[in-house]
């Protein structure tokens, strides 16, 4: 919370203050990294707990992997080149002010303090990016080109930075917010946009692969580990992706032959993105389709889980400054009082297929991210706070992807088109293994990646373009979904084989999500211990 004070607001952590932003200076980063090294040395001097599932075992294991992975990832120098349309500051920081608490004079002052730091925050980013250019680090040009227009959408009359003033209903406070916005934030946003246009885009690299940077091969491996919490090689990931794509295409082949009159798989996947039979007519229709799916999912959860979260979840369309997004979940509060929010893309509805709406919904809400994440936050003192607040993609995104298949088991895809969407999303995540490694280790061109994803998913053209930019901008992250899901699926199959008729899927799922944001190796240890516990109980 000291290093990332925004976390206290995003998670509504009791006792957290809401008046600061992260210090992005390289001096602050150096100090933080020195502390990481001391913490790891101290941790390694402590005997590792062997009581699987205990509070100390969870804390030790998460902390060790987090520190070791963070130290390994320093080779990437991420702080010098995060300027892309999919992972820049504008994709997350503005949402902070949408939930900034303003219910007292003290909280309003903290809001003004935080708003007053936005300009320094942006200026630190500019300084870091400028140093990156001088040192040979940059985001690929193609991923930065959309950013100036995106961030200028932040400074209109309905700016999200002004949201605290709207919610507070206090004229004096609103005037103070407006003053900071107009005199500090608007000029800073414009400075950032102009820096990108006048300096950065001219010098940003044309090459896509992170291996264009110094130590790029080591960086890619470190990024895969930091996201997935396991360490397969790029070659192993690529081959696994090809294998999974082939398997899922066979499932799609069967569905197309049975319900849609046959024909090439790739041709049908493109057809569902453009044929009016399969697409939406309006943005409101896109939203309503997801709202109806959410209602159905909520009613089915007791068939898959013994424990449900307190916090609700809402579905909302992306605001204009983030309209190019492809769907994302924002966490509920720790006490369950503030719901989670799933932001969905609704732009270009006539080219947006109904097929892909429900699997994404279930991935992000129930039984996916919201269910798992809200339960983790609501565990309270049963686990150390780091197991509630820290996060890794291998476990969390693996669970999200597993949830898409679980939704099928629960009968939540009412039509063959919806099931095709589920297969499409599964194939897209398998294709990510191929594409991500292809882009960053095998010399793939951007169009090659676009064509491969289009041939193996029913995602819309606009979403595919955005997705490929994301894989280019954030090397390794996209591999974690399928790697994590396959591990969860492997452990479930093992439990079913070992326990036979005694296997209880509700108890299994409760165990998987019951210890917070654990790593994949920790999940294996937890499930192996659970299997032995169930055997002992049944005997």
C-alpha positions in Angstrom: 0.0 0.0 0.0 2.9 2.3 0.6 4.3 1.6 -2.9 0.9 1.4 -4.6 -1.5 3.5 -2.6 -4.1 3.2 -5.4 -4.7 -0.4 -4.3 -6.3 0.7 -1.0 -8.9 2.6 -3.0 -9.5 0.0 -5.6 -10.1 -2.7 -3.0 -11.7 -0.4 -0.3 -9.2 -1.6 2.2 -10.2 -0.5 5.7 -7.8 2.1 7.1 -6.3 3.0 3.7 -5.8 6.6 2.9 -6.8 7.9 -0.5 -4.7 11.0 -1.0 -1.6 9.7 -2.9 -0.5 8.3 -6.2 2.4 6.0 -6.8 5.8 7.6 -7.0 7.0 6.6 -10.5 10.5 8.2 -10.1 13.4 5.9 -10.7 14.8 6.9 -7.3 11.7 5.5 -5.6 11.9 2.3 -7.7 15.6 1.8 -6.7 14.6 2.1 -3.0 11.7 -0.4 -3.5 13.9 -2.9 -5.2 16.5 -2.7 -2.4 13.7 -3.5 0.0 12.6 -6.5 -2.1 16.1 -7.9 -1.9 16.2 -7.6 1.9 12.8 -9.2 2.2 13.8 -12.2 0.0 17.0 -12.7 2.0 15.1 -12.6 5.2 12.4 -15.0 3.9 15.0 -17.5 2.7 16.5 -17.6 6.2 13.2 -18.9 7.5 12.3 -22.6 7.3 9.6 -23.1 4.7 6.2 -24.2 6.3 5.1 -27.6 5.2 1.5 -27.6 6.5 -0.2 -27.2 3.2 -3.2 -24.8 3.4 -2.0 -23.1 6.6 -1.9 -19.4 6.9 1.9 -19.4 7.1 2.3 -21.8 4.1 0.1 -19.5 1.9 2.0 -16.4 3.0 5.5 -17.8 2.6 4.8 -19.4 -0.8 3.1 -16.4 -2.3 5.8 -14.0 -1.0 8.7 -16.1 -2.2 7.4 -16.5 -5.7 6.3 -12.8 -5.9 9.8 -11.6 -4.8 11.8 -14.0 -6.9 9.7 -13.3 -10.0 9.9 -9.6 -9.5 13.6 -9.6 -9.2 14.0 -11.8 -12.3 11.8 -9.5 -14.3 13.9 -6.4 -13.6 15.9 -7.3 -16.7 13.0 -6.1 -18.8 13.2 -2.5 -17.6 9.4 -2.2 -17.9 9.4 1.2 -16.2 11.1 2.7 -19.3 8.7 1.6 -22.1 5.0 1.2 -20.9 3.3 3.6 -23.4 1.0 1.3 -25.4 -2.7 1.6 -25.9 -3.4 -1.6 -23.9 -1.2 -1.1 -20.9 -0.6 2.6 -20.5 -1.6 4.6 -17.4 -4.7 5.8 -19.1 -6.2 2.3 -19.2 -6.5 2.1 -15.4 -5.6 5.2 -13.4 -8.7 7.3 -14.5 -11.0 4.5 -13.1 -9.6 5.3 -9.7 -11.5 8.6 -9.6 -14.7 6.8 -10.4 -14.6 5.1 -7.0 -12.6 7.7 -5.0 -14.4 8.1 -1.7 -15.7 11.7 -1.0 -18.1 11.2 1.9 -16.5 13.5 4.4 -14.4 16.7 4.4 -11.3 14.7 5.1 -12.0 12.4 2.2 -12.6 15.3 -0.1 -9.3 16.8 0.9 -7.6 13.5 0.1 -9.3 13.5 -3.3 -7.9 17.0 -4.0 -4.5 15.9 -2.8 -4.6 12.9 -5.2 -5.9 14.9 -8.1 -3.1 17.4 -7.5 -0.5 14.7 -8.0 -1.8 13.6 -11.4 0.4 16.1 -13.2 3.6 15.0 -11.5 2.6 11.4 -12.1 2.3 12.1 -15.8 5.5 14.1 -15.9 7.3 11.2 -14.3 6.0 8.9 -17.0 7.3 11.3 -19.7 10.7 11.5 -18.0 10.9 7.7 -17.8 9.8 7.2 -21.4 12.3 9.8 -22.6 15.1 7.9 -20.7 13.9 4.7 -22.3 14.3 6.1 -25.8 17.8 7.2 -24.9 18.6 3.8 -23.5 17.2 1.7 -26.4 13.8 0.8 -24.8 10.4 1.7 -26.3 7.0 0.3 -26.9 6.4 -0.7 -30.5 5.2 2.2 -32.6 2.0 0.4 -33.8 0.8 0.1 -30.2 1.4 3.7 -29.3 -0.3 5.3 -32.4 -3.8 5.2 -30.9 -2.9 6.6 -27.5 -2.9 10.4 -28.1 -6.6 10.3 -29.2 -7.5 7.9 -26.4 -6.0 10.1 -23.6 -7.5 13.3 -25.0 -10.9 11.7 -24.4 -10.0 12.0 -20.7 -10.2 15.8 -20.7 -13.7 16.6 -22.0 -16.5 18.2 -20.1 -17.6 14.8 -18.7 -14.1 13.7 -17.7 -13.9 10.8 -15.3 -11.5 13.0 -13.3 -14.5 15.2 -12.5 -16.5 12.3 -11.2 -15.7 12.9 -7.5 -17.2 16.3 -7.8 -20.4 15.0 -9.3 -20.8 12.3 -6.6 -20.1 14.7 -3.7 -22.9 17.1 -4.5 -20.9 19.9 -2.8 -20.5 23.1 -4.8 -17.3 24.3 -3.0 -15.6 21.0 -3.5 -16.8 20.7 -7.1 -15.2 24.1 -7.8 -11.9 23.0 -6.2 -11.9 19.8 -8.3 -12.6 21.8 -11.5 -9.8 24.2 -10.7 -7.3 21.3 -10.3 -8.6 19.6 -13.4 -8.4 22.7 -15.6 -5.1 24.2 -14.3 -3.1 21.0 -13.8 -4.6 17.8 -15.2 -5.7 19.1 -18.6 -2.2 20.6 -19.3 -0.5 17.5 -18.2 -2.6 15.2 -20.4 -1.9 17.5 -23.3 1.8 17.4 -22.5 1.8 13.6 -22.6 -0.2 13.5 -25.9 2.2 16.0 -27.5 5.2 14.2 -26.2 4.0 11.0 -27.9 3.2 12.8 -31.1 6.2 15.0 -31.3 8.9 12.8 -29.9 8.0 9.2 -29.0 6.3 8.0 -32.2 9.3 9.2 -34.3 11.7 7.1 -32.2 9.6 4.2 -31.1 10.7 0.8 -32.5 9.1 -0.7 -35.6 10.1 -4.2 -34.5 7.4 -6.0 -32.5 9.4 -8.6 -30.5 10.6 -7.8 -27.0 13.8 -9.5 -28.0 14.6 -6.2 -29.8 15.6 -4.9 -26.3 18.8 -5.7 -24.5 18.4 -9.1 -22.8 15.1 -9.6 -24.6 15.2 -13.4 -24.4 15.7 -13.4 -20.7 13.0 -10.7 -20.4 10.5 -12.9 -22.2 11.2 -15.9 -20.0 11.0 -13.7 -16.9 7.6 -12.3 -18.0 6.1 -15.7 -18.6 7.1 -16.7 -15.1 5.9 -13.5 -13.5 2.4 -14.0 -15.1 2.0 -17.8 -15.1 4.0 -18.7 -12.0 5.5 -21.6 -13.9 8.5 -21.7 -16.3 7.9 -23.6 -19.6 10.1 -22.6 -22.4 8.9 -20.5 -25.4 9.2 -23.6 -27.6 7.2 -25.7 -25.2 4.5 -23.0 -25.0 4.3 -22.7 -28.8 4.0 -26.5 -29.4 1.3 -26.8 -26.6 -0.6 -24.0 -28.3 -0.6 -25.8 -31.7 -1.8 -29.0 -30.0 -4.6 -27.3 -28.2 -5.8 -25.3 -31.2 -6.1 -28.6 -33.2 -8.1 -30.2 -30.4 -10.5 -27.4 -30.0 -11.0 -27.0 -33.8 -12.2 -30.6 -33.8 -14.9 -29.6 -31.3 -15.8 -26.7 -33.5 -15.9 -29.0 -36.6 -18.4 -31.3 -34.9 -20.7 -28.4 -33.9 -20.6 -26.7 -37.3 -21.4 -30.0 -39.1 -24.2 -30.8 -36.7 -26.0 -27.4 -36.4 -24.7 -25.1 -39.1 -24.6 -27.1 -42.3 -20.9 -27.8 -42.4 -18.2 -25.9 -44.3 -14.7 -24.7 -43.4 -14.2 -23.8 -39.7 -12.3 -20.6 -40.4 -15.0 -19.5 -42.9 -17.7 -20.0 -40.3 -15.8 -18.2 -37.6 -15.6 -15.1 -39.9 -19.2 -15.4 -40.9 -20.5 -15.1 -37.4 -18.7 -11.7 -37.0 -20.4 -10.2 -40.1 -23.6 -12.0 -40.9 -26.6 -10.1 -39.4 -28.0 -13.4 -38.4 -25.3 -13.7 -35.7 -24.5 -10.0 -34.8 -26.2 -7.2 -32.8 -28.1 -4.3 -34.1 -27.3 -1.8 -31.3 -25.0 -1.1 -28.4 -28.0 -1.5 -26.0 -28.6 -5.0 -27.4 -25.0 -5.9 -26.7 -25.3 -4.8 -23.1 -28.7 -6.5 -22.6 -27.4 -9.9 -23.9 -24.7 -9.8 -21.2 -27.1 -8.7 -18.5 -29.5 -11.6 -19.3 -26.5 -14.1 -19.2 -25.4 -12.7 -15.8 -28.9 -13.4 -14.3 -28.7 -17.0 -15.5 -25.2 -17.5 -14.2 -26.2 -16.2 -10.7 -29.0 -18.8 -10.5 -26.6 -21.7 -11.4 -23.8 -21.0 -8.9 -25.1 -23.2 -6.1 -24.7 -26.2 -8.3 -21.0 -25.7 -8.6 -20.0 -24.1 -5.3 -20.7 -24.5 -1.6 -19.5 -21.0 -0.8 -20.6 -17.8 -2.7 -19.2 -14.3 -2.4 -21.1 -11.5 -0.7 -20.3 -8.9 -3.3 -22.5 -8.4 -6.3 -21.2 -7.7 -9.8 -22.4 -5.2 -12.4 -22.0 -5.1 -16.2 -21.3 -1.7 -17.8 -20.1 -0.5 -21.2 -16.6 0.9 -21.5 -16.4 4.7 -21.2 -15.2 6.5 -24.3 -11.5 6.8 -23.2 -11.3 3.0 -23.0 -13.7 2.0 -25.7 -11.1 0.0 -27.6 -10.9 -2.5 -24.7 -11.9 -6.1 -25.1 -13.5 -6.6 -21.7 -12.2 -6.3 -18.2 -13.2 -6.9 -14.6 -12.7 -4.3 -11.8 -12.7 -5.8 -8.3 -15.4 -5.5 -5.6 -14.5 -4.1 -2.2 -12.9 -6.2 0.5 -16.0 -6.1 2.7 -18.3 -7.0 -0.2 -20.3 -3.7 0.0 -19.1 -2.3 -3.3 -19.9 -4.6 -6.3 -17.4 -5.6 -8.9 -17.8 -4.1 -12.4 -17.3 -5.9 -15.7 -16.7 -3.4 -18.5 -17.7 -4.7 -21.9 -17.0 -3.4 -25.4 -20.1 -2.4 -27.2 -18.8 -0.3 -30.1 -19.4 -1.4 -33.7 -22.3 -3.7 -32.7 -23.2 -4.8 -36.2 -19.8 -6.4 -36.5 -19.9 -7.9 -33.0 -21.0 -11.5 -32.8 -23.5 -12.8 -30.2 -21.4 -15.9 -30.1 -18.6 -14.4 -28.0 -20.6 -12.5 -25.4 -21.5 -15.2 -22.9 -18.1 -17.0 -22.6 -16.4 -13.6 -21.9 -19.2 -12.8 -19.4 -18.7 -16.0 -17.5 -14.9 -15.6 -17.6 -15.1 -12.2 -16.0 -18.1 -12.5 -13.6 -19.6 -15.8 -12.4 -18.1 -18.4 -12.1 -14.9 -16.6 -13.2 -12.9 -13.6 -11.9 -15.6 -12.0 -9.7 -16.5 -15.2 -8.0 -12.9 -16.2 -7.3 -11.6 -12.7 -6.6 -14.4 -11.6 -4.3 -14.1 -14.8 -2.2 -10.4 -14.1 -1.9 -11.0 -10.6 -0.7 -13.7 -11.8 1.7 -11.6 -14.4 3.4 -10.5 -11.9 6.0 -8.0 -13.0 8.6 -8.1 -16.6 7.5 -5.3 -15.7 5.1 -2.6 -13.0 5.2 -3.5 -9.8 3.2 -0.9 -10.5 0.6 -3.0 -13.6 -0.5 -6.0 -11.3 -0.9 -4.3 -8.3 -2.6 -1.5 -9.8 -4.7 -2.5 -11.4 -8.0 -1.1 -13.6 -10.7 -2.4 -14.4 -14.2 -1.7 -18.1 -14.2 -4.0 -18.9 -11.4 -6.6 -16.1 -11.8 -6.8 -16.1 -15.6 -6.5 -19.9 -15.7 -9.6 -20.0 -13.4 -11.4 -17.5 -15.7 -10.8 -19.7 -18.7 -11.7 -22.9 -16.8 -14.9 -21.1 -15.8 -16.0 -20.8 -19.5 -16.0 -24.6 -19.7 -17.6 -24.9 -16.3 -20.4 -22.7 -17.6 -21.0 -25.3 -20.3 -21.3 -28.0 -17.7 -23.9 -25.9 -16.0 -25.9 -25.5 -19.2 -25.4 -21.7 -19.5 -24.9 -21.7 -23.3 -28.5 -21.9 -24.5 -27.9 -22.2 -28.2 -25.3 -23.9 -30.5 -24.1 -20.4 -31.4 -23.3 -19.7 -27.8 -21.4 -23.0 -27.5 -19.5 -22.1 -30.7 -18.5 -18.9 -29.0 -17.2 -20.8 -26.0 -15.1 -23.1 -28.3 -14.0 -19.9 -30.2 -12.8 -18.3 -26.9 -11.0 -21.5 -25.9 -9.3 -21.7 -29.3 -8.4 -18.0 -29.1 -6.6 -18.6 -25.7 -4.8 -21.6 -27.2 -3.9 -19.5 -30.2 -2.4 -16.9 -27.8 0.2 -19.5 -26.9 1.2 -19.7 -30.6 0.9 -16.0 -31.3 2.6 -14.6 -28.2 5.6 -16.9 -28.7 5.5 -16.3 -32.4 5.6 -12.6 -32.1 8.3 -12.4 -29.4 10.5 -15.4 -30.2 9.9 -16.6 -33.8 9.8 -13.4 -35.8 6.1 -13.3 -36.6 4.7 -10.2 -38.4 1.7 -8.5 -37.0 -0.5 -9.5 -39.9 0.5 -13.1 -39.5 -0.7 -12.9 -35.9 -4.0 -11.2 -36.9 -4.7 -13.8 -39.6 -4.0 -16.7 -37.2 -6.3 -15.4 -34.5 -9.0 -14.6 -37.1 -8.8 -18.2 -38.4 -9.2 -19.7 -35.0 -11.8 -17.4 -33.3 -15.1 -15.7 -33.9 -13.8 -12.5 -32.3 -14.7 -9.3 -34.2 -12.1 -7.7 -36.5 -11.9 -4.6 -34.2 -11.3 -6.8 -31.1 -8.7 -8.9 -32.9 -6.7 -5.8 -33.9 -6.8 -4.6 -30.3 -5.9 -8.1 -28.9 -2.8 -8.4 -31.2 -1.6 -4.9 -30.0 -2.1 -6.2 -26.5 0.1 -9.3 -27.1 2.8 -7.1 -28.7 2.7 -4.6 -25.8 2.6 -7.0 -22.9 4.9 -10.0 -23.8 4.1 -13.2 -22.0 0.9 -12.2 -20.3 -1.4 -13.8 -22.9 0.2 -17.3 -22.3 -1.0 -17.5 -18.7 -4.7 -18.2 -19.5 -4.4 -21.5 -21.2 -1.4 -22.6 -19.1 -3.4 -22.0 -16.0 -6.6 -23.6 -17.2 -4.8 -26.8 -18.3 -3.3 -27.1 -14.9 -6.7 -26.7 -13.1 -8.2 -29.2 -15.6 -5.4 -31.6 -15.0 -5.8 -31.4 -11.2 -9.6 -31.9 -11.5 -9.1 -35.0 -13.7 -6.6 -36.4 -11.2 -9.0 -35.8 -8.3 -11.9 -37.5 -10.2 -9.7 -40.5 -10.9 -8.4 -40.8 -7.4 -11.7 -40.3 -5.6 -14.1 -41.9 -8.0 -17.7 -41.6 -6.8 -16.6 -39.7 -3.7 -15.5 -36.8 -5.8 -17.6 -33.7 -5.0 -17.2 -31.0 -7.6 -18.6 -28.3 -5.3 -16.0 -29.2 -2.7 -13.3 -29.3 -5.3 -14.1 -25.8 -6.6 -14.3 -24.4 -3.1 -10.8 -25.8 -2.5 -9.4 -24.3 -5.7 -10.7 -20.7 -4.8 -10.4 -21.1 -1.0 -6.9 -19.8 -0.3 -6.7 -16.5 -2.1 -4.4 -15.6 -5.0 -2.1 -18.6 -4.9 0.4 -19.7 -7.5 -0.1 -22.8 -9.8 2.6 -24.9 -8.0 0.7 -24.0 -4.7 -2.6 -25.0 -6.3 -1.1 -28.4 -7.1 0.1 -28.9 -3.6 -3.3 -27.8 -2.2 -5.3 -30.2 -4.4 -2.9 -33.2 -3.8 -3.4 -32.6 0.0 -7.2 -32.3 -0.5 -7.3 -35.6 -2.3 -5.6 -37.3 0.6 -7.9 -35.6 3.1 -10.9 -36.8 1.1 -9.6 -40.4 1.0 -9.0 -40.3 4.8 -12.5 -39.0 5.4 -14.1 -41.6 3.2 -12.2 -44.4 4.9 
